[in-house]
């Protein structure tokens, strides 16, 4: 084969914003729903950076009838003067040039979530049009950008219609941005009010005194978020519906050079830890050095108080950090310069100095707090709960050791129950956790034995939300799942030991099946959260109906799809309603639910850790009224069509 000539003529230079449209995943992660909303967050985050640095106090977000969105703040306004080397207005530079912005040094923004100067320009590049209005120096300025197809048939994106111009006078300051995401990139996706509401509320909690107004011009919905208590209100919000051990959160605010730390702590009678950390308003769901610093300091301070108050005897060992964190809900809010995140997802802080600073500031502030006589009872309450947790930890350790032992599978009747896959390739293998022996039998017969393993559940697993870890480990169904996955749980969880790339929950399409899914997802969320965060947990979607006649068969996955399926079948059709997986023979179960080429799976993800925490607490906890209220507010079965359309064939 002749060698292909490769010279300088083959090197492609992408100009302007072309690179963004060619490789959008590099800039927004995906052109799905998350990436679509990322366009909005880039503009909102610019407004937040203004306000968190002391300029302005209000952000308005409007979802417009034409599918566009508008974000307005009352900050300083983007610079409108001419850039010294590019000879364009500052607004045009920010919206048309990658890696251009005012956040590369600390002279304009002490703290910023934006690190690379690409946000505004990426939103512009992936929009059909983008209009920017700036209120500054008593004047109102405007520039409009659009995308179009040039004479060579190439899409040119984010091009100014004309240079920035003054269009009036004003007493306001700030920036207003309106943009319409390009359907060529995102299809028919629309802005979701509930998704935006969750993040807007979180941002208002994190920025004390900030007011965010969210309006949906499409249906008239409107919400406003404003919390003078900041993250103290946030911590209280997170434990609504739970039994608190003391009324108000412990709160402190401390500063160092170019470093700002806020912490709010409250305890409930639950058995799990819920820590939520943020750096420059970005959720660090994987933690990082700031969380490590806080944990070290908290453990050291509380053990010191226990010793000083003779709550720990001289011969007794110090309590562990996990003992002190049982039942804790903690919000850690850091603002700092020169942020270093691990990886592209900005979910784990890597700055070594953050650990040192958080540890020192937390030690100082908590020591001062608990030295006050009025706070002695709080310390006693926390230490008392930690001592009880230590006793449970010892009991749980024995159960964990048993679960990890070599003969654990035999001890928990796993042999004969688990139908293992023959392949040793973890990336290829998948585990179906199936409701009931009948469906489990069909799944075992219908599966591809090379890469599919089947674990039938013979009884309903324990609701992990209401039980201590030793009680969870006493449940046979939970133990078999732990043994099958081989990762351990809680503090001992090790993702590298996972035997299956996909863990698929497969239950009946009825209330009992939904309850089992909820119980299993609660267990994974509480004790194997990294399994979800790393994208390994799925929910299988079995069909509800079979529409058929002599030479025609179609499986239907929702009530909304049924009329169209019947119309396609035509006269003389028959209809079978599947009440459960056990009604399907092995071939049908494979064809509809297990065949990777045809099946429908939902990949379980945690888009927002705080909202996920609230949902699990509400749906699986003891507060019946809160659960009813949540279901009435959020259950909308009319959305099933969109749900199915977005998640089929994963």
C-alpha positions as CSV (number, residue, x, y, z in Angstrom):
1,X,0.0,0.0,0.0
2,X,1.5,3.3,-1.0
3,X,2.2,5.8,1.8
4,X,-0.1,8.7,1.8
5,X,1.6,12.1,1.4
6,X,1.3,14.1,4.7
7,X,2.4,17.7,4.6
8,X,1.6,21.1,6.1
9,X,-1.4,21.4,3.7
10,X,-3.1,18.6,5.8
11,X,-2.9,20.6,9.1
12,X,-6.3,22.1,9.8
13,X,-6.4,25.4,11.6
14,X,-9.8,26.0,13.3
15,X,-10.6,29.7,13.5
16,X,-12.7,31.6,15.9
17,X,-15.2,29.3,17.7
18,X,-15.1,26.5,15.1
19,X,-13.4,24.2,17.5
20,X,-16.3,24.4,19.9
21,X,-18.8,23.2,17.4
22,X,-16.5,20.5,16.1
23,X,-15.7,19.0,19.5
24,X,-18.5,20.3,21.9
25,X,-17.8,17.5,24.3
26,X,-14.5,19.0,25.2
27,X,-16.2,22.2,26.4
28,X,-19.6,21.1,27.8
29,X,-19.2,17.4,28.3
30,X,-22.2,16.3,26.2
31,X,-24.8,17.6,23.7
32,X,-27.4,15.9,25.8
33,X,-29.5,17.4,28.5
34,X,-26.6,18.1,30.9
35,X,-24.6,19.9,28.2
36,X,-27.6,21.8,27.0
37,X,-28.1,23.3,30.5
38,X,-24.4,23.9,30.8
39,X,-24.7,26.7,28.3
40,X,-27.0,28.5,30.9
41,X,-24.7,27.8,33.8
42,X,-21.7,29.4,32.0
43,X,-23.6,32.7,31.9
44,X,-25.1,32.3,35.4
45,X,-21.6,31.5,36.8
46,X,-20.2,34.7,35.3
47,X,-23.0,36.6,37.2
48,X,-22.3,34.7,40.4
49,X,-18.6,35.5,40.1
50,X,-19.4,39.2,40.0
51,X,-21.7,39.0,43.1
52,X,-19.4,36.7,45.2
53,X,-16.7,39.2,44.7
54,X,-18.9,42.0,46.1
55,X,-20.4,43.5,43.0
56,X,-24.2,43.4,42.9
57,X,-26.8,41.2,44.8
58,X,-29.4,40.1,42.3
59,X,-29.6,37.7,39.3
60,X,-32.7,37.2,37.1
61,X,-33.1,34.1,35.0
62,X,-35.9,33.9,32.4
63,X,-36.9,30.9,30.3
64,X,-38.5,32.5,27.2
65,X,-41.4,31.3,25.0
66,X,-39.1,31.0,21.9
67,X,-36.8,28.5,23.7
68,X,-34.2,31.1,24.6
69,X,-32.9,32.0,28.0
70,X,-32.0,35.4,29.5
71,X,-29.7,36.0,32.5
72,X,-29.3,39.5,34.0
73,X,-27.2,40.7,36.9
74,X,-26.6,44.0,38.6
75,X,-22.8,43.7,38.7
76,X,-20.2,46.0,37.2
77,X,-21.0,45.1,33.6
78,X,-18.5,43.5,31.1
79,X,-15.8,46.0,30.0
80,X,-16.9,47.9,26.9
81,X,-13.7,49.8,26.1
82,X,-11.4,48.7,23.3
83,X,-9.0,45.9,24.0
84,X,-5.4,47.2,23.6
85,X,-4.1,44.5,21.2
86,X,-7.2,42.9,19.6
87,X,-8.8,46.4,19.0
88,X,-12.3,45.1,19.7
89,X,-14.6,45.9,22.6
90,X,-14.1,43.8,25.7
91,X,-17.6,42.4,25.3
92,X,-16.8,41.1,21.8
93,X,-13.5,39.6,23.0
94,X,-15.1,37.8,25.8
95,X,-17.8,36.3,23.6
96,X,-15.8,35.4,20.5
97,X,-12.3,34.4,21.8
98,X,-11.5,31.2,23.6
99,X,-9.4,31.6,26.7
100,X,-10.2,35.3,27.1
101,X,-11.5,36.7,30.3
102,X,-10.7,38.7,33.5
103,X,-10.1,35.6,35.8
104,X,-6.5,34.6,34.9
105,X,-5.2,36.8,37.7
106,X,-6.6,38.0,41.0
107,X,-6.8,41.7,40.2
108,X,-10.5,41.7,39.1
109,X,-11.8,38.5,40.6
110,X,-10.5,37.4,44.0
111,X,-12.5,34.2,43.7
112,X,-13.9,32.6,40.5
113,X,-15.5,29.3,39.4
114,X,-14.3,30.0,35.9
115,X,-10.7,29.0,35.3
116,X,-10.1,28.9,31.5
117,X,-11.9,31.9,30.1
118,X,-14.1,29.8,27.7
119,X,-17.6,29.9,29.2
120,X,-19.2,32.9,27.5
121,X,-17.6,32.2,24.2
122,X,-18.7,28.5,24.3
123,X,-22.3,29.5,25.0
124,X,-22.1,31.9,22.0
125,X,-20.6,29.3,19.7
126,X,-23.3,26.7,20.4
127,X,-26.2,29.1,20.1
128,X,-28.2,30.2,17.1
129,X,-28.0,33.7,18.3
130,X,-26.7,35.5,21.4
131,X,-27.5,39.1,22.4
132,X,-25.5,40.9,25.1
133,X,-26.5,44.2,26.7
134,X,-24.2,46.0,29.1
135,X,-25.2,48.7,31.6
136,X,-22.1,50.7,32.5
137,X,-20.9,54.2,33.1
138,X,-24.5,55.6,32.8
139,X,-24.8,54.1,29.3
140,X,-26.5,51.1,27.7
141,X,-24.5,49.1,25.2
142,X,-25.5,46.2,23.0
143,X,-23.9,43.6,20.7
144,X,-25.6,40.8,18.8
145,X,-24.0,37.5,17.6
146,X,-25.4,35.0,15.2
147,X,-24.5,31.7,13.4
148,X,-25.0,31.3,9.7
149,X,-23.9,29.1,6.7
150,X,-21.3,30.9,4.5
151,X,-21.0,30.7,0.7
152,X,-18.9,27.5,1.0
153,X,-21.6,25.8,3.0
154,X,-19.7,26.0,6.3
155,X,-21.3,27.0,9.6
156,X,-19.9,30.2,11.0
157,X,-20.8,30.5,14.7
158,X,-20.9,33.4,17.2
159,X,-20.2,36.1,14.6
160,X,-21.0,39.7,15.6
161,X,-23.7,41.2,13.5
162,X,-22.0,44.6,14.1
163,X,-19.6,46.0,16.6
164,X,-20.7,47.0,20.1
165,X,-22.7,50.2,20.1
166,X,-24.4,52.5,22.6
167,X,-28.2,52.3,22.4
168,X,-29.2,54.5,25.3
169,X,-28.6,55.9,28.7
170,X,-29.3,54.2,32.0
171,X,-28.8,54.4,35.8
172,X,-28.4,50.6,36.0
173,X,-25.2,48.6,36.1
174,X,-24.7,45.0,35.1
175,X,-25.0,42.6,32.1
176,X,-28.0,41.0,30.4
177,X,-27.4,38.0,28.1
178,X,-30.0,36.3,26.0
179,X,-29.2,33.2,23.8
180,X,-31.0,30.5,21.9
181,X,-29.2,27.1,21.9
182,X,-28.7,25.8,18.3
183,X,-31.1,22.9,17.5
184,X,-28.4,21.7,15.0
185,X,-26.3,20.8,18.1
186,X,-29.0,19.9,20.7
187,X,-32.0,18.7,18.7
188,X,-35.3,19.5,20.4
189,X,-34.1,19.8,24.0
190,X,-35.7,22.4,26.1
191,X,-34.8,24.2,29.3
192,X,-36.1,22.4,32.4
193,X,-37.5,24.7,35.1
194,X,-37.0,22.1,37.9
195,X,-33.4,21.4,37.0
196,X,-32.6,25.1,37.0
197,X,-34.5,25.7,40.2
198,X,-32.5,23.2,42.1
199,X,-29.2,24.8,41.1
200,X,-30.5,28.3,41.6
201,X,-31.5,27.5,45.2
202,X,-28.1,26.0,45.9
203,X,-26.3,29.1,44.6
204,X,-28.5,31.3,46.7
205,X,-27.7,29.3,49.8
206,X,-23.9,29.5,49.0
207,X,-23.9,33.3,48.6
208,X,-25.5,34.8,51.6
209,X,-27.8,37.7,50.7
210,X,-27.9,36.9,47.0
211,X,-31.4,37.0,45.4
212,X,-32.1,34.8,42.4
213,X,-35.4,35.2,40.6
214,X,-36.4,32.4,38.1
215,X,-39.2,33.0,35.7
216,X,-40.7,30.6,33.1
217,X,-42.5,32.7,30.5
218,X,-43.7,29.5,28.9
219,X,-46.1,28.6,31.7
220,X,-46.0,31.5,34.2
221,X,-44.1,29.6,36.9
222,X,-41.9,31.8,39.1
223,X,-39.6,31.2,42.1
224,X,-37.3,33.5,44.1
225,X,-34.4,32.4,46.3
226,X,-32.9,34.5,49.1
227,X,-31.2,33.2,52.2
228,X,-29.8,35.6,54.8
229,X,-28.5,32.7,56.8
230,X,-26.5,31.3,53.9
231,X,-25.1,27.8,54.4
232,X,-26.5,27.7,57.9
233,X,-30.0,27.8,56.3
234,X,-28.6,25.3,53.8
235,X,-27.8,22.8,56.5
236,X,-31.2,23.2,58.1
237,X,-32.9,22.7,54.8
238,X,-31.0,19.5,54.2
239,X,-32.3,17.9,57.5
240,X,-35.9,18.9,57.1
241,X,-38.1,15.9,58.0
242,X,-35.4,14.4,60.1
243,X,-35.1,14.3,63.9
244,X,-32.4,16.8,64.9
245,X,-30.2,16.4,67.9
246,X,-30.0,20.2,68.4
247,X,-32.1,23.0,67.0
248,X,-29.6,25.2,65.0
249,X,-26.5,24.4,63.0
250,X,-23.0,25.1,64.4
251,X,-21.7,27.7,62.1
252,X,-18.3,29.5,61.7
253,X,-16.7,31.8,59.1
254,X,-13.0,32.2,58.9
255,X,-10.5,33.9,56.5
256,X,-6.9,33.8,55.6
257,X,-5.0,35.6,52.8
258,X,-7.0,34.9,49.6
259,X,-8.9,32.1,51.4
260,X,-12.4,32.1,52.8
261,X,-14.0,29.2,54.7
262,X,-17.6,28.7,55.9
263,X,-18.8,25.6,57.7
264,X,-22.3,24.6,59.0
265,X,-22.8,21.5,61.0
266,X,-26.0,19.8,62.4
267,X,-26.7,16.3,63.6
268,X,-29.7,14.1,63.2
269,X,-30.5,10.6,64.7
270,X,-29.7,9.0,61.4
271,X,-26.7,6.7,60.9
272,X,-25.0,8.0,57.8
273,X,-22.7,11.0,57.1
274,X,-23.9,13.7,54.6
275,X,-21.1,16.1,53.7
276,X,-21.6,18.7,50.9
277,X,-18.6,20.7,49.9
278,X,-18.2,23.6,47.4
279,X,-15.2,25.5,46.0
280,X,-16.0,28.9,44.4
281,X,-19.7,27.8,44.2
282,X,-18.7,24.5,42.3
283,X,-20.0,21.3,44.0
284,X,-17.0,19.0,44.8
285,X,-19.0,15.8,45.0
286,X,-15.9,13.7,45.2
287,X,-14.5,15.8,48.1
288,X,-10.8,16.7,48.1
289,X,-8.2,18.4,50.2
290,X,-10.6,20.8,51.9
291,X,-12.8,17.9,53.1
292,X,-9.8,16.1,54.4
293,X,-8.6,19.1,56.3
294,X,-12.0,19.6,57.9
295,X,-12.3,15.9,58.9
296,X,-8.9,15.8,60.4
297,X,-9.5,19.0,62.5
298,X,-13.0,17.9,63.6
299,X,-11.8,14.5,64.8
300,X,-8.9,16.0,66.7
301,X,-10.9,18.8,68.3
302,X,-13.7,16.5,69.4
303,X,-11.3,13.8,70.8
304,X,-9.5,16.6,72.7
305,X,-12.8,17.8,74.3
306,X,-13.8,14.2,75.2
307,X,-10.4,13.8,77.0
308,X,-10.6,17.1,78.7
309,X,-14.1,16.4,80.0
310,X,-13.3,12.9,81.0
311,X,-15.8,11.4,78.5
312,X,-13.0,9.2,77.3
313,X,-11.0,7.4,80.0
314,X,-7.2,7.3,79.9
315,X,-7.1,3.7,78.8
316,X,-9.8,4.1,76.1
317,X,-8.7,4.6,72.5
318,X,-9.5,7.8,70.7
319,X,-12.8,7.7,68.7
320,X,-12.4,7.5,64.9
321,X,-13.5,10.2,62.5
322,X,-16.3,8.0,61.2
323,X,-17.7,7.7,64.7
324,X,-17.9,11.5,65.0
325,X,-19.5,11.8,61.5
326,X,-22.3,9.4,62.1
327,X,-25.5,11.4,61.7
328,X,-23.7,14.6,60.7
329,X,-24.9,16.9,57.9
330,X,-22.1,19.3,57.1
331,X,-21.8,22.0,54.5
332,X,-18.2,23.2,53.7
333,X,-18.0,26.3,51.5
334,X,-14.6,27.4,50.4
335,X,-13.6,30.4,48.2
336,X,-10.0,30.5,47.1
337,X,-7.6,31.6,44.4
338,X,-5.7,29.4,41.9
339,X,-8.0,26.5,42.2
340,X,-6.7,23.1,41.1
341,X,-9.3,20.5,40.4
342,X,-8.4,16.8,39.8
343,X,-9.6,15.8,36.3
344,X,-11.9,17.6,33.9
345,X,-15.1,17.3,35.8
346,X,-14.2,19.8,38.6
347,X,-15.6,17.4,41.3
348,X,-12.5,17.0,43.5
349,X,-10.2,19.7,44.9
350,X,-6.5,19.0,44.6
351,X,-4.8,22.1,46.2
352,X,-2.5,20.8,49.0
353,X,-2.6,24.2,50.8
354,X,-6.4,23.9,51.1
355,X,-6.0,21.0,53.5
356,X,-3.6,22.9,55.7
357,X,-5.7,26.0,55.8
358,X,-9.0,24.3,56.4
359,X,-7.5,22.2,59.1
360,X,-5.9,25.2,60.9
361,X,-9.0,27.4,60.6
362,X,-11.4,24.7,61.7
363,X,-9.3,23.8,64.7
364,X,-9.2,27.4,65.8
365,X,-12.9,28.1,65.3
366,X,-14.3,24.9,66.8
367,X,-12.0,25.1,69.8
368,X,-13.2,28.7,70.4
369,X,-16.8,27.6,69.9
370,X,-16.8,24.7,72.3
371,X,-14.8,26.6,75.0
372,X,-17.9,28.7,75.5
373,X,-19.9,27.3,78.4
374,X,-23.2,27.6,76.6
375,X,-22.0,25.1,74.0
376,X,-20.8,22.4,76.4
377,X,-24.1,20.5,76.0
378,X,-23.6,20.4,72.2
379,X,-20.2,18.9,72.6
380,X,-21.5,16.3,75.0
381,X,-24.3,15.4,72.6
382,X,-21.9,14.9,69.7
383,X,-19.4,12.9,71.7
384,X,-22.2,10.7,73.2
385,X,-23.5,9.8,69.7
386,X,-19.9,9.1,68.6
387,X,-19.4,6.6,71.4
388,X,-22.6,4.8,70.5
389,X,-21.4,4.8,66.9
390,X,-18.1,3.2,68.0
391,X,-19.9,0.3,69.5
392,X,-21.9,-0.2,66.4
393,X,-18.7,0.1,64.3
394,X,-17.2,-2.9,66.2
395,X,-20.3,-5.0,65.5
396,X,-20.3,-3.9,61.9
397,X,-16.6,-4.7,61.5
398,X,-17.3,-8.3,62.3
399,X,-20.1,-8.4,59.8
400,X,-17.9,-6.8,57.1
401,X,-15.1,-9.3,57.8
402,X,-17.6,-12.1,57.3
403,X,-18.8,-10.5,54.1
404,X,-15.2,-10.3,52.8
405,X,-14.1,-13.7,53.8
406,X,-13.3,-16.3,51.2
407,X,-16.3,-18.5,52.1
408,X,-18.7,-15.5,52.3
409,X,-20.5,-16.7,49.2
410,X,-21.3,-20.1,50.8
411,X,-22.2,-18.4,54.1
412,X,-24.8,-16.3,52.4
413,X,-26.2,-19.0,50.1
414,X,-24.7,-17.1,47.1
415,X,-23.6,-20.3,45.4
416,X,-26.6,-21.7,43.5
417,X,-28.2,-18.3,43.7
418,X,-25.8,-16.3,41.6
419,X,-25.4,-17.4,38.0
420,X,-22.0,-16.1,37.2
421,X,-20.7,-14.9,33.9
422,X,-18.0,-17.0,32.2
423,X,-15.9,-14.1,31.1
424,X,-13.3,-12.6,33.5
425,X,-13.3,-9.3,31.6
426,X,-14.8,-6.8,34.1
427,X,-15.4,-4.2,31.5
428,X,-17.6,-6.6,29.5
429,X,-19.5,-8.2,32.3
430,X,-22.8,-7.1,33.8
431,X,-24.9,-8.2,36.7
432,X,-28.7,-8.3,36.7
433,X,-30.2,-8.0,40.2
434,X,-33.6,-9.5,39.4
435,X,-36.8,-9.4,41.5
436,X,-38.1,-12.9,42.3
437,X,-37.1,-16.5,41.7
438,X,-39.4,-16.9,38.7
439,X,-38.0,-13.9,36.8
440,X,-34.5,-15.0,37.9
441,X,-35.0,-18.4,36.4
442,X,-36.1,-16.9,33.1
443,X,-33.2,-14.5,33.1
444,X,-30.7,-17.3,33.8
445,X,-32.0,-19.3,30.9
446,X,-32.3,-16.3,28.5
447,X,-29.0,-14.5,29.2
448,X,-25.8,-14.5,27.3
449,X,-23.7,-16.6,29.8
450,X,-20.4,-15.2,28.5
451,X,-20.9,-11.7,30.0
452,X,-24.2,-11.6,31.9
453,X,-24.6,-12.7,35.5
454,X,-27.9,-13.1,37.3
455,X,-28.7,-12.6,41.0
456,X,-32.3,-13.2,41.9
457,X,-33.7,-11.6,45.1
458,X,-35.8,-14.0,47.1
459,X,-37.1,-11.4,49.5
460,X,-37.3,-7.6,49.8
461,X,-34.0,-6.0,50.8
462,X,-33.8,-3.8,53.9
463,X,-34.4,-0.1,53.6
464,X,-30.9,1.2,54.4
465,X,-32.2,4.7,55.2
466,X,-33.8,3.6,58.5
467,X,-31.1,1.2,59.8
468,X,-27.6,1.2,61.2
469,X,-24.9,-0.4,59.2
470,X,-24.8,-3.6,61.4
471,X,-28.5,-4.0,60.8
472,X,-28.0,-3.5,57.1
473,X,-25.4,-6.1,57.0
474,X,-27.6,-8.5,58.8
475,X,-30.0,-8.6,55.8
476,X,-29.4,-11.6,53.7
477,X,-30.4,-9.9,50.4
478,X,-28.0,-7.0,51.0
479,X,-25.2,-9.4,52.0
480,X,-25.6,-11.4,48.8
481,X,-25.3,-8.2,46.7
482,X,-22.2,-7.1,48.6
483,X,-20.6,-10.5,48.0
484,X,-21.5,-10.5,44.4
485,X,-20.0,-7.1,43.7
486,X,-16.9,-7.7,45.9
487,X,-16.3,-4.0,46.6
488,X,-17.0,-3.8,50.3
489,X,-19.2,-1.0,51.5
490,X,-18.9,2.4,53.3
491,X,-15.5,3.4,54.5
492,X,-14.1,0.1,53.0
493,X,-15.6,0.5,49.6
494,X,-13.1,-0.2,46.8
495,X,-14.3,0.4,43.3
496,X,-11.2,-1.3,41.7
497,X,-12.6,-4.6,43.0
498,X,-15.9,-4.3,41.2
499,X,-16.6,-7.4,39.2
500,X,-19.1,-5.9,36.8
501,X,-19.1,-2.8,34.6
502,X,-22.9,-2.6,34.7
503,X,-25.0,-3.3,37.7
504,X,-28.6,-3.5,36.4
505,X,-31.7,-3.5,38.7
506,X,-34.5,-5.4,37.0
507,X,-37.9,-5.4,38.7
508,X,-41.5,-5.5,37.8
509,X,-43.2,-2.5,36.3
510,X,-45.6,-2.1,39.3
511,X,-45.6,-0.5,42.8
512,X,-43.8,-3.4,44.4
513,X,-41.1,-3.3,41.7
514,X,-40.7,0.5,42.1
515,X,-40.3,0.0,45.8
516,X,-37.6,-2.6,45.4
517,X,-35.8,-0.3,42.9
518,X,-36.0,2.5,45.5
519,X,-34.7,0.3,48.3
520,X,-31.7,-0.9,46.2
521,X,-30.9,2.6,44.9
522,X,-31.0,3.9,48.5
523,X,-28.6,1.2,49.6
524,X,-26.2,2.1,46.7
525,X,-26.5,5.8,47.5
526,X,-25.8,5.4,51.2
527,X,-23.1,2.8,51.1
528,X,-21.7,2.5,47.6
529,X,-22.2,6.0,46.2
530,X,-19.0,5.9,44.1
531,X,-20.7,3.0,42.2
532,X,-23.3,5.6,41.0
533,X,-20.9,8.5,40.6
534,X,-18.7,6.3,38.3
535,X,-21.7,5.4,36.1
536,X,-22.1,1.7,36.9
537,X,-25.7,1.5,38.1
538,X,-28.6,1.0,35.7
539,X,-32.3,0.3,35.8
540,X,-33.7,-2.1,33.3
541,X,-37.0,-1.2,31.6
542,X,-39.2,-4.2,30.8
543,X,-42.1,-3.8,28.5
544,X,-45.7,-3.3,29.7
545,X,-47.4,-4.8,26.7
546,X,-47.1,-7.1,23.8
547,X,-49.1,-6.2,20.7
548,X,-49.2,-9.1,18.2
549,X,-51.0,-11.0,15.5
550,X,-50.0,-13.7,13.0
551,X,-47.0,-12.0,11.4
552,X,-46.5,-9.0,13.7
553,X,-45.1,-8.5,17.2
554,X,-44.3,-5.2,18.9
555,X,-43.4,-4.6,22.6
556,X,-44.6,-1.4,24.2
557,X,-42.8,0.3,27.1
558,X,-45.4,2.9,28.2
559,X,-49.1,3.5,28.2
560,X,-48.6,6.6,26.0
561,X,-47.0,4.4,23.3
562,X,-49.8,1.8,23.2
563,X,-52.3,3.6,20.8
564,X,-49.7,4.0,18.1
565,X,-48.5,0.4,18.5
566,X,-52.1,-0.8,18.1
567,X,-52.5,1.4,15.0
568,X,-49.4,-0.1,13.5
569,X,-50.6,-3.7,14.2
570,X,-54.0,-3.0,12.5
571,X,-57.2,-5.0,12.8
572,X,-57.2,-8.4,14.4
573,X,-54.4,-7.7,16.9
574,X,-54.1,-9.3,20.3
575,X,-52.8,-7.6,23.4
576,X,-50.9,-9.0,26.4
577,X,-50.3,-7.0,29.5
578,X,-47.3,-8.0,31.5
579,X,-48.0,-7.8,35.2
580,X,-44.5,-9.0,36.1
581,X,-41.2,-10.2,34.7
582,X,-42.1,-13.8,35.6
583,X,-44.8,-13.8,32.9
584,X,-42.1,-13.7,30.2
585,X,-40.4,-16.8,28.9
586,X,-36.6,-16.7,28.6
587,X,-36.7,-15.7,24.9
588,X,-39.0,-12.8,25.5
589,X,-37.0,-11.5,28.5
590,X,-33.8,-11.6,26.4
591,X,-35.4,-10.0,23.4
592,X,-37.1,-7.1,25.3
593,X,-34.9,-6.5,28.4
594,X,-31.5,-8.1,28.2
595,X,-30.3,-8.0,24.6
596,X,-27.8,-5.0,24.4
597,X,-28.9,-4.4,20.9
598,X,-32.6,-3.9,21.8
599,X,-33.1,-3.3,25.5
600,X,-33.8,0.0,27.3
601,X,-31.6,1.0,30.3
602,X,-31.6,4.0,32.5
603,X,-28.1,5.0,33.7
604,X,-28.5,6.2,37.3
605,X,-26.6,9.4,38.0
606,X,-26.4,12.1,40.7
607,X,-26.8,15.4,38.9
608,X,-27.0,17.3,42.2
609,X,-25.8,15.6,45.4
610,X,-27.8,17.9,47.8
611,X,-31.1,17.4,45.9
612,X,-30.4,13.6,45.7
613,X,-29.9,13.6,49.5
614,X,-33.2,15.4,50.1
615,X,-35.1,13.0,47.7
616,X,-33.7,9.9,49.4
617,X,-34.5,11.3,52.9
618,X,-38.0,12.3,51.9
619,X,-39.0,9.1,50.0
620,X,-37.3,6.5,52.2
621,X,-37.5,8.2,55.6
622,X,-40.1,8.2,58.4
623,X,-41.8,11.5,57.7
624,X,-45.0,10.4,55.9
625,X,-46.4,13.9,55.3
626,X,-43.2,15.1,53.7
627,X,-43.2,12.0,51.4
628,X,-46.8,12.6,50.4
629,X,-46.1,16.3,49.7
630,X,-43.0,15.4,47.6
631,X,-44.8,12.8,45.5
632,X,-47.8,15.1,44.9
633,X,-45.4,17.9,43.8
634,X,-43.0,16.0,41.6
635,X,-44.8,12.9,40.3
636,X,-45.8,13.6,36.7
637,X,-46.5,10.5,34.7
638,X,-47.3,12.5,31.6
639,X,-43.6,12.9,31.1
640,X,-43.1,9.2,30.4
641,X,-42.8,9.7,26.7
642,X,-39.9,12.1,27.1
643,X,-38.3,9.8,29.7
644,X,-38.4,6.9,27.3
645,X,-37.2,8.8,24.4
646,X,-34.1,10.1,26.3
647,X,-33.0,6.8,27.8
648,X,-33.7,4.0,25.3
649,X,-31.0,1.7,24.0
650,X,-28.2,2.5,26.5
